[in-house]
Amino acid sequence: MKKKLKIQNHSDVSPSRRSFLKTLWVILGIAAAGEFIAVIIAFLSRRKPESNSGKTGNILEAGHVDRFPLNSVTANIQGRFYLCRMSDGGFIALSSKCTHLGCTVPWNDKEKRFACPCHGSSFDIAGSVVTSPAPRPLDIYPVHIENNIVKVDTGMSIKRDKFIREQLVYAKKEKI
C-alpha cells in the first residue's frame, strides 16, 4: 500500500511574499493620501490674518528717549519690530519681516544693515532696499513720543514705496 502524502501548499498556510508587499503598499498609499488630504485641508482652512488698516490698540512702550543712542537699532521681540534712532535723533519703527517673502530680517551691526537670510535682500537703517529681490522698503509702524516715552502702535503696519524724512518722529524739546 502506498500512502499518499498530502503536500501542503505554503500559500494556504501564510500569505505569499508578493501578496504581503501588495497589502503593505496599499496601506502605505492610503496613509500617504490621508496625510496629503490633511495638509490640503489645513492649508485651506487656515485663517488669513485680518487687515490692519485703521486698526489701533496694540501700543507698546519701547522706553525713554534717552535709552536709545543716536544711529542705533533696538529689537523689540514682543512687538516684532526694530526701533531705529537716526543720527539726527529721529525715530522709526520697522517691521522685522522682509517685504519679499516675509522672512525675519536680523540687524547686522557690523555691516549696519538688515540682511534677509532667505534670499539675500538687505535694507539700510531706514528700511530702504539696498539689495534685491525685496520689492519695497520694510513696513513701518506709527511711532508716538509722549513725555519722552517712545510708543509704537503695532496694530497698524504701513506699507511704503520709499523712505521720506516725514516718516521719522522726533521728541519735542522741553521748554525751560
Backbone as a ProteinNet text record, in pm:
[ID]
protein_1_A
[PRIMARY]
MKKKLKIQNHSDVSPSRRSFLKTLWVILGIAAAGEFIAVIIAFLSRRKPESNSGKTGNILEAGHVDRFPLNSVTANIQGRFYLCRMSDGGFIALSSKCTHLGCTVPWNDKEKRFACPCHGSSFDIAGSVVTSPAPRPLDIYPVHIENNIVKVDTGMSIKRDKFIREQLVYAKKEKI
[TERTIARY]
78.6	0	83.7	47	118.4	38.3	108	42	62.8	-40.9	-28.7	2.9	106	142.4	73.1	14	-51.3	50.6	77.1	172.8	94.9	140.2	73.4	127.4	38.5	78.1	102.8	217.8	251.8	157.3	95.1	3	-122.8	-152.7	-269.9	-242.2	-118.9	-84.1	-58.4	21.5	54.8	55.3	35.5	33.2	170.1	165.1	292.4	359.6	482	559.2	500.3	459.3	404	274.2	185.7	60.4	85.3	184.9	220.9	268.1	357.2	409	298.5	210.5	98.8	11	-19.8	-100.3	-27.8	102.6	181.8	178.1	193.9	191.6	54.8	-52	-186.4	-202.9	-158.5	-169.2	-87	37.2	121.9	63.1	3.9	-59.2	-177.2	-258.1	-372.4	-324	-219.4	-164	-110.3	-39.5	15.1	-97.2	-200.6	-314.5	-384.6	-396.6	-458.3	-379.2	-247.6	-162.8	-174.9	-177	-189.2	-321.2	-428.5	-559.9	-560	-497.1	-490.3	-414.5	-305.9	-228.1	-311.5	-382.4	-466.7	-576.7	-640.1	-746.4	-690	-573.2	-511.2	-475.2	-426.6	-389.6	-512.3	-617.6	-737.3	-816	-808.3	-885.1	-807.8	-681.9	-602.7	-661.8	-680.6	-735.9	-633.2	-678.9	-591.4	-589	-471.8	-466.4	-559.7	-622.6	-711.5	-630.6	-689.9	-624.2	-604	-488.1	-457.6	-491.6	-548.6	-572.8	-675.3	-634.4	-722.6	-741.6	-675.7	-693.8	-581.8	-618.8	-517.7	-547.6	-459	-484.6	-372.9	-272.6	-159.4	-39.2	-53.3	53.7	150.3	276.3	381.1	473.3	507.1	604.9	743.4	821.1	955.8	1056.7	1033.5	1124.7	1144.9	1225.8	1256.7	1346.6	1329.2	1405.3	1556.1	1602.7	1746.6	1804.6	1719.2	1765.8	1822.3	1786.2	1825.2	1932.9	2056.1	2162.3	2138.5	2198.6	2189.4	2247.3	2186.1	2232.1	2233.4	2122.4	2115.3	1989.2	1993.6	1879.1	1855.1	1730.2	1694.2	1579.7	1601.8	1497.7	1393.8	1267.8	1159.2	1094.2	1130.3	1084.8	934.7	882.4	739.4	656.4	697.1	623.2	665.9	771.9	825.8	859.9	932.2	977.4	1114.5	1176.5	1302.9	1275.9	1321.2	1312.3	1448	1447.7	1573.3	1576.5	1690.3	1710.4	1819.4	1783.2	1875	1978.4	2076.1	2184	2135.2	2020.3	1966.3	1866.6	1846.9	1759.3	1619	1585.1	1452.1	1434.5	1310	1277.2	1191.1	1211.1	1125.3	1116.8	996.9	976.7	957.2	1049.3	1046.5	998.6	917.2	874	995.1	994.3	1107.4	1090.4	984.4	958.2	1001.9	1075	1119.1	997	1000.3	888.5	890.9	990.6	995.1	905.7	939.1	859.4	827.2	854.6	815.2	913.2	1034.2	1134.8	1173.9	1216	1262.4	1401.2	1417.5	1546.1	1620	1731.6	1807.6	1895	1923	2012.2	2155.5	2238.4	2380.6	2452.7	2493.9	2554.6	2688.7	2759.8	2890.5	2876.9	2777.9	2756.9	2658.8	2596.1	2498.3	2383.8	2326.7	2211.8	2135.5	2010.9	1928.6	1956.5	1980.9	2012.8	1917	1841.6	1746.1	1821.2	1809.3	1881.4	1819.8	1697.2	1628.5	1673.5	1670.2	1700.5	1797.6	1862	1970.7	1932.8	1807.6	1772.4	1839.6	1870.2	1923.2	1863.3	1858.2	1793.8	1883.4	1879.7	1958.9	1883.4	1938.3	1880.6	1742	1709.7	1577.9	1480.3	1528	1442.1	1436.9	1514.4	1515.6	1592	1549.1	1612.4	1752	1851.6	1989.2	2018.7	1979.8	1993.5	1862.3	1828.7	1703.8	1714.9	1608.1	1485.3	1368.7	1386.9	1276	1221.6	1089.2	1030.9	1014.7	1018	995.2	1057.7	1064.5	1123.3	1044.1	1105.3	1037.1	916.3	809.2	690.8	726.6	649.5	674.3	549.5	570.3	461.6	461.1	342.8	337.2	409.5	485.5	560.4	505.9	485.6	442.1	536.3	568.1	652.2	572.3	543.7	470.4	553.1	578.9	659.1	793.4	854	983.2	980.7	863.6	848.9	810.9	888.7	862.3	757.9	650.3	542.4	523.1	500.8	484	350.2	272.7	142.6	161.9	171	194	64.6	-46.8	-174.3	-198.2	-108.8	-130.3	3.2	32.3	154.8	126.5	227.8	214.1	310.1	253.5	336.7	381.5	501.9	552.3	635.6	649.3	727.2	870.1	890.1	1024.9	1031.8	1152.9	1173.9	1169.5	1092.9	1093.3	1110.9	1170.4	1204	1080.9	964.3	841.2	799.8	860.1	829.8	899.3	995.6	1067	987.6	996.6	928.6	1035.5	1022.3	1122	1061.3	1142.7	1099.7	1094	989.5	976.3	1070.7	1138.1	1230.6	1149.9	1187.8	1117.5	1159.4	1060.7	1088.4	1137.1	1238.5	1294.6	1253.3
-117.2	0	124.8	197.5	324.6	431.3	498.1	608.1	735.5	804.2	931.2	1040	1103.2	1215.3	1341.1	1404.5	1528.9	1642	1704.8	1815	1943.8	2010.4	2133.4	2248	2328	2444.5	2560.2	2623.5	2733.7	2851.9	2867.5	2979.2	2958.9	2835.2	2810.1	2843.7	2831.8	2849.7	2996.8	3063.1	3202	3278	3408	3484.6	3482.9	3486.3	3486.7	3622.6	3626.1	3749	3856.5	3817.9	3913.4	3975.2	3894.3	3949.7	4033.8	3997.4	4077.9	4215.8	4222.4	4350.9	4433.3	4364.8	4435.6	4499.9	4427.1	4480.1	4595.1	4579.8	4684.8	4812.5	4802.2	4919.9	4987	4908.7	4966.7	5044.9	4988.1	5056	5184.7	5178.7	5298.5	5404	5361.1	5454.8	5525.8	5450.2	5511	5610.5	5575.3	5665.7	5793.7	5779.6	5897.2	5985.4	5923.1	6000.4	6073.3	6006.5	6069.7	6189.4	6178	6290.2	6405	6373.2	6475.5	6550.8	6478.6	6541.3	6627.2	6579.5	6657.2	6788.5	6784.5	6906	7004.1	6954.6	7041.5	7105.4	7027.1	7080.5	7184.8	7157.1	7253.2	7382.2	7370.9	7489.3	7573	7507.3	7579.2	7636.3	7572.5	7620.5	7718.6	7744.3	7837.8	7977	8040.4	8175.9	8272.9	8358	8462.5	8574.5	8638.5	8747.5	8860.5	8920.6	9031.4	9152.4	9232.1	9353.1	9447.2	9509.7	9600.4	9745.4	9769.4	9907.5	9971.8	10082.6	10157.3	10098.3	9992.5	9925.9	9969	10016.5	10056.2	9986.4	10001.9	9945	9856.5	9830	9748.8	9839.5	9931.7	10028.6	9973.8	9967.2	9918.4	10033.6	10039.6	10139.9	10081.7	10146.8	10099.1	10146	10262.5	10313.3	10463.5	10515.3	10658.5	10694.6	10813.2	10860.5	10847.4	10880.9	10878.5	10737	10637	10497.5	10454.6	10526.2	10487.4	10582.3	10532.1	10618.3	10656.5	10765.1	10806.7	10697.4	10681.8	10585.4	10441.5	10403.9	10269.6	10196.9	10064.8	9979	9891.2	9892.8	9813.4	9720	9591.6	9493.5	9488.5	9482.2	9462.1	9329.7	9224	9089.5	9076.2	9135.1	9126	9186.2	9301.3	9369.1	9331.8	9252.9	9209.2	9327.7	9421	9535.8	9579.9	9666.4	9728.6	9877.9	9933.2	10076.9	10134.8	10215.9	10274.1	10421.9	10464.6	10607.1	10654.7	10749.4	10801.3	10894.8	10928.9	11014.9	11155.3	11197.9	11329.5	11325	11206.7	11192.7	11143.5	11129.9	11083.8	10934.4	10893.1	10753	10699	10570.5	10499.5	10354.6	10297.6	10157.7	10073.9	9981.8	9898.6	9757.8	9704.2	9565.2	9474.8	9363	9269.3	9170.7	9186.8	9094.4	9153.1	9072.7	9112.2	9128.6	9228.6	9254.4	9162.4	9076	8979.3	8860.5	8782	8664.4	8653.9	8758.1	8758.4	8695	8667.5	8612	8719.7	8678	8772.7	8822	8952.6	9011.9	9060.6	8998.5	9045.7	9166.5	9246.9	9362.7	9315.4	9351.8	9320.5	9449.4	9460.5	9584.3	9612.7	9506.9	9523.7	9589.2	9543.5	9596.2	9713.3	9741.3	9849.3	9834.2	9712.7	9687.6	9564.7	9556.2	9438.1	9343.1	9216.3	9119.9	9001.8	8979.3	8869.1	8739.4	8640.8	8515.2	8425.7	8454.4	8366	8386.2	8510	8533.1	8647.9	8696.6	8792.2	8938.7	8973.8	9115.7	9182	9309.5	9383.8	9523.6	9580.6	9710.1	9795.2	9927.6	10016.3	10045.7	10132.8	10161.9	10225.3	10286.6	10346.2	10246.9	10125.7	10023	10023.6	10111.5	10117.3	9998.5	9951.3	9836.1	9874.5	9793.7	9812.7	9710.7	9583.9	9480.6	9404	9368.7	9297	9151.9	9074.8	9086.2	9154.1	9209.9	9277.8	9388.6	9392.7	9489.5	9630.9	9644.2	9775.1	9778.2	9895.9	9907.8	9829.5	9809.3	9743.6	9826.8	9757.1	9826.9	9898	10001.1	10076	10074.1	10103.7	10118	10261.9	10316.4	10453.2	10465.2	10570.4	10598.4	10727.9	10729.4	10848.8	10866.8	10990	11018.3	11109.1	11056.5	11132.1	11134.8	11254.4	11271.4	11199.4	11208.3	11145.3	10992.7	10933.3	10787.7	10753.5	10664.4	10622.7	10511.4	10530.8	10432.9	10394.1	10263.7	10212.3	10140.2	10174.5	10111.5	9995.2	9872.7	9755	9701	9765	9722	9773.3	9859.2	9917.1	9930.5	9835.3	9847.4	9933.2	10003.3	10093.4	10047.9	10015.1	9980	10109.8	10109.7	10232.2	10199	10296.7	10277.4	10325.5	10421.4	10473.4	10541	10565.4	10635.2	10784.9	10854.3	11000.5	11050.9	11164.8	11219.6	11236.7	11258.1	11278.4	11151.7	11037.3	10912.9	10907	10993.5	10998.2	11078.6	11037	11106.9	11155.4	11280	11342.7	11375.8	11367.8	11408.8	11560.3	11610.8	11755.7	11805.2	11915.5	11971.7	12044.2	12013.1	12074.6	12220.4	12305.7	12448.5	12470.7	12553.5	12580.8	12718.1
0	0	0	-90.1	-96.5	-23.8	56.9	125.8	44.5	30.8	-41.2	61	33.2	120.4	70.4	160.9	123.3	137.4	27.6	28.2	53.2	155.1	191	106.9	55.6	-23.1	74.3	58.1	150.6	137.4	22.5	6	87.6	122.1	204.9	351.1	391.7	531.4	563.5	485.8	512	380.1	389.4	265	198.1	69	-3.5	12.9	-19.9	-8.8	-99.8	-216.4	-311.6	-258.5	-203.2	-151.7	-26.7	53.2	169.3	126.1	26.5	-21.8	-86.4	-158.4	-221.5	-114.2	-9.2	100.8	170.2	190.2	253.7	170.2	38.6	-48.9	-47	-41.6	-34.8	95.5	206.2	336	336.7	286.2	281.2	187.1	76.2	-16.9	46.2	120.8	189.5	294.8	369	470.7	405.7	292.7	223.8	170	113.7	62.7	177	291.5	407.8	455.5	460.1	500.8	402	273.7	169.6	185.2	206.3	224.4	350.3	458.1	582.2	561.3	483.6	456.4	374.4	274.6	191.8	277	360.6	447	542.7	601.5	693.5	620.5	498.8	421.2	387.4	343.3	302	419.4	534.5	648.9	735.4	701.2	779.9	769.1	884.4	884.3	832	743.2	692.5	794.8	811.3	908.4	867.5	966.7	939.1	896.7	811.9	765.4	883.2	889.3	999.4	968.3	849.5	811.5	904.3	962.8	1050.1	1188.1	1218.6	1347.3	1441.3	1557	1654.7	1786	1879.6	2010.2	2061.5	1982	2025.9	2048.5	2137.6	2162.3	2266.7	2228.1	2317.6	2354.7	2482.3	2526.3	2505	2420	2390.8	2494.8	2552.8	2654.2	2642.7	2732.7	2736.4	2618.4	2566.3	2450.3	2472.6	2593.2	2621.6	2622.8	2629.3	2631.2	2495.3	2389	2254.1	2201.4	2185.9	2134.4	1988.6	1946.5	1806.3	1716.2	1598.6	1496.9	1551.3	1619.1	1678.7	1634.1	1646.7	1616.7	1739	1789.4	1905.7	1867.4	1886.2	1853.6	1964.2	1925.5	2020.2	1982.2	2054.3	2020.8	2040.7	2147.7	2176.1	2062.3	2012.3	1906.7	1766.7	1755.9	1626.5	1536.1	1594.2	1516.5	1567.1	1489	1527.9	1544.6	1655.3	1674.9	1638.5	1534.7	1485.7	1521	1574.5	1601.2	1507.5	1425.5	1325	1387.6	1308.9	1358.4	1394.1	1336.8	1370.3	1486.3	1547	1662.6	1631.1	1502.4	1463.8	1487.5	1516.9	1541.4	1428.5	1397.2	1303.6	1351.3	1346.7	1387.3	1261.4	1238.3	1117.9	1150.1	1062.1	1075.8	1060.7	1131.2	1121.6	1006.7	925.1	814.8	681.7	605.4	472.1	382.2	295.3	205	83.3	74.6	-36.6	-5.7	97.9	132.2	280.7	357.6	497.7	594.8	552	643.2	745.5	862.2	963.8	925.7	924.8	886.5	1011.1	1045	1160.8	1124.7	1225.2	1208.3	1221.3	1126.6	1131.4	1168	1293.8	1342.2	1275.8	1240.2	1176.8	1038.8	961.5	826.5	824.3	940	953.3	852.5	849	762.7	808.2	765	787.9	671.5	701.9	597.1	604.7	498.1	494.4	465.9	554.1	534.8	427.1	385.6	290.6	145.6	98.4	-42.9	-66.6	38.9	21.7	13.1	34.7	35.8	154.8	139.2	254	253.9	375.1	396.1	484.7	463.5	548.5	678.1	761.2	892.1	882.4	768.4	747.8	685.2	656	597.4	446.2	382.7	235.9	179.5	62.6	-1.8	-50.1	-7.9	-53.9	-164.6	-141.6	-244.9	-257.1	-380.1	-411.6	-370.8	-375.5	-453.6	-383.2	-264.9	-196.1	-286	-304.4	-397.2	-340.7	-208.5	-147.6	-8.6	53.5	187.9	292.3	408	519.6	560.3	602.8	652.7	782.8	814.9	938	1025.7	1152.9	1249.2	1298.5	1326.9	1379	1513.3	1526.6	1649.5	1709.4	1839.6	1912.3	2030.5	2060.2	2176.9	2270	2388.8	2489.7	2617.8	2668.3	2790.3	2778.3	2662.7	2630.4	2638	2630.4	2623	2479.8	2418.3	2280.1	2283.1	2205.3	2196.2	2050.3	2027.9	1892.1	1883.2	1780.3	1757.5	1659.7	1714.2	1629.4	1569.6	1596.8	1541.5	1400.6	1353.1	1221.3	1147.7	1058.2	979.1	856.3	812.3	697.9	588.6	472.4	356.4	292.1	240.2	179.1	56.1	-31.7	-154.5	-140.5	-49.1	-27.4	108.4	152.1	278.2	251.1	335.4	332	475	489.9	621.9	711.2	651.7	729.2	805.4	773	843.7	979.4	1001.9	1129.9	1232.4	1357.5	1467.3	1563.8	1605.6	1693	1828.3	1931.4	2065.5	2068.8	2131.6	2143.3	2251.6	2220.9	2318.9	2425.6	2549	2662	2675.4	2704.5	2723.4	2865.8	2877	3010.2	3055.8
[MASK]
++++++++++++++++++++++++++++++++++++++++++++++++++++++++++++++++++++++++++++++++++++++++++++++++++++++++++++++++++++++++++++++++++++++++++++++++++++++++++++++++++++++++++++++++

